[in-house]
Amino acid sequence: MEITSVDVDETPPVGMPDDQVAEHLARKKAEAWSGSLQNDQVLITADTTVLIDIAGELQLLNKPVDDADARRMLALLSGRSHRVITGVCLRTAKGTFSFADIAVVHFRALSADEIAYYVERHRPLDKAGAYGVQDWIGYTAVDRIEGSFYAVMGLPMHRVYQALRELPAPI
């Protein structure tokens, strides 16, 4: 059985530290699914956020609301480094376990034309920070990544694999 999405409000609670939002949203998605799990099944949910330091103040970049917001986010990321945090939740019949994985992404400077091209052609409105590292912009704008590429892509498989290995065996 595959469930591809649940509808949850992705507004973080007031006062929640920005670096905890991704894991919180991953847990919220797992809790929102109303089905039941067999002892040998695992529901995996994830959420990704982007944090950027602008003049000493952290800004949380979730999904853009429209094309203009996407262009604004990409202009903020242009020529700077930012943190990508992917929260993951594993829900079983016995309980719930969650974690977050963090990577630092370094973007080269982007022109307004490049940003407009990306937003128009790749429609990143469903992506934290308005970009997908697996898209054109990842190939052309990312100078380097400190940490897991898969955390930036939205599912740090090395961590998911380890977490699955550590789950109690089904009865």
MARPA-405744 format. One record per residue (C-alpha): residue number from 1; residue in three letters; z, y, x negated. Coordinates in nm, 4 decimals, always signed. Each point is the difference from the previous one (the first is absolute). Example, Ala and Ser with C-alpha at 12.3 -4.5 7.8 and 13.67 -1.06 7.14 Angstrom:
BEGIN
<site><num>1</num><residu>ALA</residu><Z>+0.7800</Z><Y>-0.4500</Y><X>-1.2300</X></site>
<site><num>2</num><residu>SER</residu><Z>-0.0660</Z><Y>+0.3440</Y><X>-0.1370</X></site>
//
This chain:
BEGIN
<site><num>1</num><residu>MET</residu><Z>+0.0000</Z><Y>+0.0000</Y><X>+0.0000</X></site>
<site><num>2</num><residu>GLU</residu><Z>-0.0950</Z><Y>+0.3405</Y><X>-0.1381</X></site>
<site><num>3</num><residu>ILE</residu><Z>+0.1347</Z><Y>+0.3306</Y><X>+0.1256</X></site>
<site><num>4</num><residu>THR</residu><Z>-0.1801</Z><Y>+0.2928</Y><X>-0.1587</X></site>
<site><num>5</num><residu>SER</residu><Z>+0.1983</Z><Y>+0.2948</Y><X>+0.1335</X></site>
<site><num>6</num><residu>VAL</residu><Z>+0.2855</Z><Y>+0.1220</Y><X>+0.2139</X></site>
<site><num>7</num><residu>ASP</residu><Z>+0.0382</Z><Y>+0.3477</Y><X>+0.1407</X></site>
<site><num>8</num><residu>VAL</residu><Z>+0.3010</Z><Y>+0.1808</Y><X>-0.1474</X></site>
<site><num>9</num><residu>ASP</residu><Z>+0.0958</Z><Y>+0.3625</Y><X>-0.0391</X></site>
<site><num>10</num><residu>GLU</residu><Z>-0.0337</Z><Y>+0.0655</Y><X>-0.3745</X></site>
<site><num>11</num><residu>THR</residu><Z>+0.2141</Z><Y>+0.3137</Y><X>+0.0026</X></site>
<site><num>12</num><residu>PRO</residu><Z>+0.2816</Z><Y>-0.0542</Y><X>-0.2495</X></site>
<site><num>13</num><residu>PRO</residu><Z>+0.3566</Z><Y>+0.0570</Y><X>+0.1175</X></site>
<site><num>14</num><residu>VAL</residu><Z>+0.1384</Z><Y>+0.3451</Y><X>-0.0749</X></site>
<site><num>15</num><residu>GLY</residu><Z>+0.1824</Z><Y>-0.0002</Y><X>-0.3316</X></site>
<site><num>16</num><residu>MET</residu><Z>-0.1477</Z><Y>-0.3260</Y><X>-0.1296</X></site>
<site><num>17</num><residu>PRO</residu><Z>-0.0866</Z><Y>+0.0315</Y><X>-0.3692</X></site>
<site><num>18</num><residu>ASP</residu><Z>-0.3787</Z><Y>+0.0053</Y><X>-0.0415</X></site>
<site><num>19</num><residu>ASP</residu><Z>+0.0056</Z><Y>-0.2922</Y><X>-0.2425</X></site>
<site><num>20</num><residu>GLN</residu><Z>+0.1501</Z><Y>-0.2238</Y><X>+0.2729</X></site>
<site><num>21</num><residu>VAL</residu><Z>-0.2551</Z><Y>+0.0781</Y><X>+0.2724</X></site>
<site><num>22</num><residu>ALA</residu><Z>-0.2567</Z><Y>-0.2701</Y><X>-0.0874</X></site>
<site><num>23</num><residu>GLU</residu><Z>+0.2532</Z><Y>-0.2826</Y><X>+0.0061</X></site>
<site><num>24</num><residu>HIS</residu><Z>+0.1541</Z><Y>+0.1387</Y><X>+0.3202</X></site>
<site><num>25</num><residu>LEU</residu><Z>-0.3413</Z><Y>+0.0061</Y><X>+0.1706</X></site>
<site><num>26</num><residu>ALA</residu><Z>-0.0817</Z><Y>-0.3534</Y><X>-0.1168</X></site>
<site><num>27</num><residu>ARG</residu><Z>+0.3266</Z><Y>-0.1214</Y><X>+0.1571</X></site>
<site><num>28</num><residu>LYS</residu><Z>-0.0699</Z><Y>+0.1997</Y><X>+0.3149</X></site>
<site><num>29</num><residu>LYS</residu><Z>-0.3409</Z><Y>-0.1688</Y><X>+0.0331</X></site>
<site><num>30</num><residu>ALA</residu><Z>+0.1592</Z><Y>-0.3434</Y><X>-0.0393</X></site>
<site><num>31</num><residu>GLU</residu><Z>+0.2619</Z><Y>+0.0837</Y><X>+0.2636</X></site>
<site><num>32</num><residu>ALA</residu><Z>-0.2683</Z><Y>+0.1325</Y><X>+0.2384</X></site>
<site><num>33</num><residu>TRP</residu><Z>-0.1752</Z><Y>-0.3361</Y><X>+0.0192</X></site>
<site><num>34</num><residu>SER</residu><Z>+0.1452</Z><Y>-0.1723</Y><X>+0.3056</X></site>
<site><num>35</num><residu>GLY</residu><Z>-0.1194</Z><Y>-0.3539</Y><X>-0.0645</X></site>
<site><num>36</num><residu>SER</residu><Z>+0.2047</Z><Y>-0.2908</Y><X>-0.1249</X></site>
<site><num>37</num><residu>LEU</residu><Z>-0.0419</Z><Y>-0.1792</Y><X>-0.3288</X></site>
<site><num>38</num><residu>GLN</residu><Z>+0.0177</Z><Y>-0.3693</Y><X>-0.0746</X></site>
<site><num>39</num><residu>ASN</residu><Z>+0.2189</Z><Y>-0.1129</Y><X>-0.2910</X></site>
<site><num>40</num><residu>ASP</residu><Z>-0.3041</Z><Y>-0.0296</Y><X>-0.2270</X></site>
<site><num>41</num><residu>GLN</residu><Z>-0.1544</Z><Y>+0.3394</Y><X>+0.0879</X></site>
<site><num>42</num><residu>VAL</residu><Z>+0.0392</Z><Y>+0.3383</Y><X>-0.1706</X></site>
<site><num>43</num><residu>LEU</residu><Z>-0.1012</Z><Y>+0.3353</Y><X>+0.1454</X></site>
<site><num>44</num><residu>ILE</residu><Z>-0.0958</Z><Y>+0.2416</Y><X>-0.2785</X></site>
<site><num>45</num><residu>THR</residu><Z>-0.0210</Z><Y>+0.3724</Y><X>+0.0694</X></site>
<site><num>46</num><residu>ALA</residu><Z>-0.0595</Z><Y>+0.2873</Y><X>-0.2401</X></site>
<site><num>47</num><residu>ASP</residu><Z>-0.0254</Z><Y>+0.3758</Y><X>-0.0148</X></site>
<site><num>48</num><residu>THR</residu><Z>-0.1029</Z><Y>+0.2342</Y><X>-0.2787</X></site>
<site><num>49</num><residu>THR</residu><Z>+0.1002</Z><Y>+0.3582</Y><X>-0.0715</X></site>
<site><num>50</num><residu>VAL</residu><Z>-0.0972</Z><Y>+0.2498</Y><X>-0.2668</X></site>
<site><num>51</num><residu>LEU</residu><Z>+0.2466</Z><Y>+0.2375</Y><X>-0.1659</X></site>
<site><num>52</num><residu>ILE</residu><Z>-0.1118</Z><Y>+0.2976</Y><X>-0.2050</X></site>
<site><num>53</num><residu>ASP</residu><Z>+0.2056</Z><Y>+0.2577</Y><X>-0.1818</X></site>
<site><num>54</num><residu>ILE</residu><Z>-0.1246</Z><Y>+0.3512</Y><X>+0.0723</X></site>
<site><num>55</num><residu>ALA</residu><Z>+0.1911</Z><Y>+0.2699</Y><X>-0.1880</X></site>
<site><num>56</num><residu>GLY</residu><Z>+0.3134</Z><Y>-0.2150</Y><X>-0.0220</X></site>
<site><num>57</num><residu>GLU</residu><Z>-0.0051</Z><Y>-0.1001</Y><X>+0.3660</X></site>
<site><num>58</num><residu>LEU</residu><Z>-0.0973</Z><Y>-0.3512</Y><X>+0.1114</X></site>
<site><num>59</num><residu>GLN</residu><Z>-0.2509</Z><Y>-0.0167</Y><X>+0.2814</X></site>
<site><num>60</num><residu>LEU</residu><Z>-0.0530</Z><Y>-0.3137</Y><X>+0.2040</X></site>
<site><num>61</num><residu>LEU</residu><Z>-0.3646</Z><Y>-0.0661</Y><X>+0.0809</X></site>
<site><num>62</num><residu>ASN</residu><Z>-0.0412</Z><Y>-0.2530</Y><X>+0.2771</X></site>
<site><num>63</num><residu>LYS</residu><Z>-0.3229</Z><Y>-0.0415</Y><X>+0.1958</X></site>
<site><num>64</num><residu>PRO</residu><Z>-0.1986</Z><Y>+0.3195</Y><X>+0.0581</X></site>
<site><num>65</num><residu>VAL</residu><Z>-0.0287</Z><Y>+0.1223</Y><X>+0.3569</X></site>
<site><num>66</num><residu>ASP</residu><Z>-0.3633</Z><Y>+0.1107</Y><X>-0.0333</X></site>
<site><num>67</num><residu>ASP</residu><Z>-0.2771</Z><Y>+0.0707</Y><X>-0.2522</X></site>
<site><num>68</num><residu>ALA</residu><Z>+0.1447</Z><Y>+0.3396</Y><X>-0.0960</X></site>
<site><num>69</num><residu>ASP</residu><Z>+0.3380</Z><Y>-0.1593</Y><X>-0.0711</X></site>
<site><num>70</num><residu>ALA</residu><Z>-0.1716</Z><Y>-0.2699</Y><X>-0.2090</X></site>
<site><num>71</num><residu>ARG</residu><Z>-0.1791</Z><Y>+0.2652</Y><X>-0.2063</X></site>
<site><num>72</num><residu>ARG</residu><Z>+0.3317</Z><Y>+0.1873</Y><X>-0.0430</X></site>
<site><num>73</num><residu>MET</residu><Z>+0.1743</Z><Y>-0.3151</Y><X>-0.1251</X></site>
<site><num>74</num><residu>LEU</residu><Z>-0.2769</Z><Y>-0.0862</Y><X>-0.2433</X></site>
<site><num>75</num><residu>ALA</residu><Z>+0.0017</Z><Y>+0.3556</Y><X>-0.1345</X></site>
<site><num>76</num><residu>LEU</residu><Z>+0.3754</Z><Y>-0.0381</Y><X>-0.0629</X></site>
<site><num>77</num><residu>LEU</residu><Z>-0.0584</Z><Y>-0.3280</Y><X>-0.1858</X></site>
<site><num>78</num><residu>SER</residu><Z>-0.2913</Z><Y>+0.1371</Y><X>-0.2031</X></site>
<site><num>79</num><residu>GLY</residu><Z>+0.0814</Z><Y>+0.0211</Y><X>-0.3707</X></site>
<site><num>80</num><residu>ARG</residu><Z>+0.3552</Z><Y>-0.1267</Y><X>+0.0499</X></site>
<site><num>81</num><residu>SER</residu><Z>+0.2119</Z><Y>-0.3110</Y><X>-0.0099</X></site>
<site><num>82</num><residu>HIS</residu><Z>+0.1724</Z><Y>-0.1382</Y><X>+0.3064</X></site>
<site><num>83</num><residu>ARG</residu><Z>+0.2135</Z><Y>-0.2955</Y><X>+0.1013</X></site>
<site><num>84</num><residu>VAL</residu><Z>-0.1241</Z><Y>-0.2605</Y><X>+0.2435</X></site>
<site><num>85</num><residu>ILE</residu><Z>+0.2709</Z><Y>-0.2022</Y><X>+0.1700</X></site>
<site><num>86</num><residu>THR</residu><Z>-0.0861</Z><Y>-0.3087</Y><X>+0.2014</X></site>
<site><num>87</num><residu>GLY</residu><Z>+0.2764</Z><Y>-0.1489</Y><X>+0.2099</X></site>
<site><num>88</num><residu>VAL</residu><Z>-0.0290</Z><Y>-0.3628</Y><X>+0.1052</X></site>
<site><num>89</num><residu>CYS</residu><Z>+0.2007</Z><Y>-0.1937</Y><X>+0.2574</X></site>
<site><num>90</num><residu>LEU</residu><Z>+0.0093</Z><Y>-0.3774</Y><X>+0.0394</X></site>
<site><num>91</num><residu>ARG</residu><Z>+0.1358</Z><Y>-0.1172</Y><X>+0.3340</X></site>
<site><num>92</num><residu>THR</residu><Z>+0.0799</Z><Y>-0.3645</Y><X>+0.0659</X></site>
<site><num>93</num><residu>ALA</residu><Z>+0.1766</Z><Y>-0.1851</Y><X>+0.2795</X></site>
<site><num>94</num><residu>LYS</residu><Z>+0.3149</Z><Y>+0.0237</Y><X>-0.2154</X></site>
<site><num>95</num><residu>GLY</residu><Z>-0.0052</Z><Y>+0.3671</Y><X>-0.0942</X></site>
<site><num>96</num><residu>THR</residu><Z>-0.1706</Z><Y>+0.2967</Y><X>-0.1594</X></site>
<site><num>97</num><residu>PHE</residu><Z>-0.0428</Z><Y>+0.0974</Y><X>-0.3643</X></site>
<site><num>98</num><residu>SER</residu><Z>-0.1651</Z><Y>+0.3158</Y><X>-0.1318</X></site>
<site><num>99</num><residu>PHE</residu><Z>-0.0796</Z><Y>+0.1725</Y><X>-0.3286</X></site>
<site><num>100</num><residu>ALA</residu><Z>-0.2105</Z><Y>+0.2811</Y><X>-0.1430</X></site>
<site><num>101</num><residu>ASP</residu><Z>-0.2359</Z><Y>+0.0113</Y><X>-0.2966</X></site>
<site><num>102</num><residu>ILE</residu><Z>-0.0844</Z><Y>+0.3263</Y><X>-0.1759</X></site>
<site><num>103</num><residu>ALA</residu><Z>-0.2990</Z><Y>+0.1013</Y><X>-0.2089</X></site>
<site><num>104</num><residu>VAL</residu><Z>-0.0929</Z><Y>+0.3314</Y><X>-0.1580</X></site>
<site><num>105</num><residu>VAL</residu><Z>-0.3623</Z><Y>+0.1067</Y><X>+0.0446</X></site>
<site><num>106</num><residu>HIS</residu><Z>-0.1701</Z><Y>+0.2636</Y><X>-0.2152</X></site>
<site><num>107</num><residu>PHE</residu><Z>-0.2940</Z><Y>+0.1825</Y><X>+0.1604</X></site>
<site><num>108</num><residu>ARG</residu><Z>-0.2565</Z><Y>+0.2040</Y><X>-0.1893</X></site>
<site><num>109</num><residu>ALA</residu><Z>-0.0914</Z><Y>+0.3396</Y><X>+0.1438</X></site>
<site><num>110</num><residu>LEU</residu><Z>-0.2268</Z><Y>-0.0256</Y><X>+0.3046</X></site>
<site><num>111</num><residu>SER</residu><Z>-0.2479</Z><Y>+0.2599</Y><X>+0.1183</X></site>
<site><num>112</num><residu>ALA</residu><Z>-0.0031</Z><Y>+0.1201</Y><X>+0.3609</X></site>
<site><num>113</num><residu>ASP</residu><Z>-0.3402</Z><Y>-0.1700</Y><X>+0.0400</X></site>
<site><num>114</num><residu>GLU</residu><Z>+0.1361</Z><Y>-0.3342</Y><X>-0.1225</X></site>
<site><num>115</num><residu>ILE</residu><Z>+0.2941</Z><Y>+0.0243</Y><X>+0.2379</X></site>
<site><num>116</num><residu>ALA</residu><Z>-0.2272</Z><Y>+0.0898</Y><X>+0.2940</X></site>
<site><num>117</num><residu>TYR</residu><Z>-0.2385</Z><Y>-0.2862</Y><X>-0.0882</X></site>
<site><num>118</num><residu>TYR</residu><Z>+0.2830</Z><Y>-0.2517</Y><X>-0.0114</X></site>
<site><num>119</num><residu>VAL</residu><Z>+0.1574</Z><Y>+0.1106</Y><X>+0.3276</X></site>
<site><num>120</num><residu>GLU</residu><Z>-0.3370</Z><Y>+0.0044</Y><X>+0.1785</X></site>
<site><num>121</num><residu>ARG</residu><Z>-0.1301</Z><Y>-0.3314</Y><X>-0.1337</X></site>
<site><num>122</num><residu>HIS</residu><Z>+0.3168</Z><Y>-0.2102</Y><X>-0.0323</X></site>
<site><num>123</num><residu>ARG</residu><Z>+0.2075</Z><Y>+0.1241</Y><X>+0.2965</X></site>
<site><num>124</num><residu>PRO</residu><Z>+0.3460</Z><Y>-0.0334</Y><X>-0.1621</X></site>
<site><num>125</num><residu>LEU</residu><Z>+0.2004</Z><Y>+0.1048</Y><X>+0.3060</X></site>
<site><num>126</num><residu>ASP</residu><Z>+0.1843</Z><Y>-0.3326</Y><X>+0.0084</X></site>
<site><num>127</num><residu>LYS</residu><Z>+0.1125</Z><Y>+0.0220</Y><X>-0.3640</X></site>
<site><num>128</num><residu>ALA</residu><Z>+0.3145</Z><Y>+0.1467</Y><X>-0.1506</X></site>
<site><num>129</num><residu>GLY</residu><Z>-0.0901</Z><Y>+0.2994</Y><X>-0.2132</X></site>
<site><num>130</num><residu>ALA</residu><Z>-0.3478</Z><Y>-0.0057</Y><X>+0.1568</X></site>
<site><num>131</num><residu>TYR</residu><Z>-0.1493</Z><Y>-0.2459</Y><X>-0.2451</X></site>
<site><num>132</num><residu>GLY</residu><Z>-0.0573</Z><Y>-0.3666</Y><X>-0.0658</X></site>
<site><num>133</num><residu>VAL</residu><Z>+0.0084</Z><Y>-0.0975</Y><X>-0.3659</X></site>
<site><num>134</num><residu>GLN</residu><Z>-0.2523</Z><Y>-0.2750</Y><X>+0.0818</X></site>
<site><num>135</num><residu>ASP</residu><Z>-0.2465</Z><Y>+0.2624</Y><X>+0.1285</X></site>
<site><num>136</num><residu>TRP</residu><Z>-0.2436</Z><Y>+0.2270</Y><X>-0.1842</X></site>
<site><num>137</num><residu>ILE</residu><Z>+0.2751</Z><Y>+0.2451</Y><X>-0.0854</X></site>
<site><num>138</num><residu>GLY</residu><Z>+0.1994</Z><Y>-0.2695</Y><X>-0.1747</X></site>
<site><num>139</num><residu>TYR</residu><Z>-0.2983</Z><Y>-0.0855</Y><X>-0.2174</X></site>
<site><num>140</num><residu>THR</residu><Z>-0.0730</Z><Y>+0.3602</Y><X>-0.0886</X></site>
<site><num>141</num><residu>ALA</residu><Z>+0.3237</Z><Y>+0.1995</Y><X>+0.0127</X></site>
<site><num>142</num><residu>VAL</residu><Z>+0.2769</Z><Y>-0.2312</Y><X>-0.1190</X></site>
<site><num>143</num><residu>ASP</residu><Z>+0.0514</Z><Y>+0.0472</Y><X>-0.3747</X></site>
<site><num>144</num><residu>ARG</residu><Z>+0.2724</Z><Y>-0.2618</Y><X>-0.0211</X></site>
<site><num>145</num><residu>ILE</residu><Z>+0.2714</Z><Y>-0.1834</Y><X>+0.1917</X></site>
<site><num>146</num><residu>GLU</residu><Z>+0.3486</Z><Y>-0.0752</Y><X>-0.1279</X></site>
<site><num>147</num><residu>GLY</residu><Z>+0.1086</Z><Y>-0.3034</Y><X>+0.2001</X></site>
<site><num>148</num><residu>SER</residu><Z>-0.1829</Z><Y>-0.2298</Y><X>+0.2341</X></site>
<site><num>149</num><residu>PHE</residu><Z>-0.3483</Z><Y>+0.0815</Y><X>+0.1283</X></site>
<site><num>150</num><residu>TYR</residu><Z>+0.0895</Z><Y>-0.2120</Y><X>+0.3040</X></site>
<site><num>151</num><residu>ALA</residu><Z>+0.3012</Z><Y>+0.2179</Y><X>+0.0809</X></site>
<site><num>152</num><residu>VAL</residu><Z>-0.2393</Z><Y>+0.2954</Y><X>+0.0111</X></site>
<site><num>153</num><residu>MET</residu><Z>-0.2441</Z><Y>-0.2003</Y><X>+0.2125</X></site>
<site><num>154</num><residu>GLY</residu><Z>+0.2781</Z><Y>-0.0694</Y><X>+0.2505</X></site>
<site><num>155</num><residu>LEU</residu><Z>+0.1295</Z><Y>-0.3523</Y><X>-0.0654</X></site>
<site><num>156</num><residu>PRO</residu><Z>+0.1555</Z><Y>-0.0886</Y><X>-0.3380</X></site>
<site><num>157</num><residu>MET</residu><Z>-0.0952</Z><Y>-0.3666</Y><X>+0.0045</X></site>
<site><num>158</num><residu>HIS</residu><Z>+0.1965</Z><Y>-0.0900</Y><X>-0.3134</X></site>
<site><num>159</num><residu>ARG</residu><Z>+0.3193</Z><Y>+0.1188</Y><X>+0.1713</X></site>
<site><num>160</num><residu>VAL</residu><Z>-0.0920</Z><Y>-0.1624</Y><X>+0.3338</X></site>
<site><num>161</num><residu>TYR</residu><Z>-0.0604</Z><Y>-0.3310</Y><X>-0.1770</X></site>
<site><num>162</num><residu>GLN</residu><Z>+0.3374</Z><Y>+0.0180</Y><X>-0.1757</X></site>
<site><num>163</num><residu>ALA</residu><Z>+0.1775</Z><Y>+0.0939</Y><X>+0.3241</X></site>
<site><num>164</num><residu>LEU</residu><Z>-0.1631</Z><Y>-0.2942</Y><X>+0.1819</X></site>
<site><num>165</num><residu>ARG</residu><Z>+0.1115</Z><Y>-0.2343</Y><X>-0.2774</X></site>
<site><num>166</num><residu>GLU</residu><Z>+0.3561</Z><Y>+0.1247</Y><X>+0.0406</X></site>
<site><num>167</num><residu>LEU</residu><Z>+0.0169</Z><Y>-0.0502</Y><X>+0.3774</X></site>
<site><num>168</num><residu>PRO</residu><Z>+0.2165</Z><Y>-0.2906</Y><X>+0.1153</X></site>
<site><num>169</num><residu>ALA</residu><Z>-0.1991</Z><Y>-0.3146</Y><X>+0.0694</X></site>
<site><num>170</num><residu>PRO</residu><Z>-0.0803</Z><Y>-0.0611</Y><X>+0.3673</X></site>
<site><num>171</num><residu>ILE</residu><Z>+0.2084</Z><Y>-0.2616</Y><X>+0.1792</X></site>
//
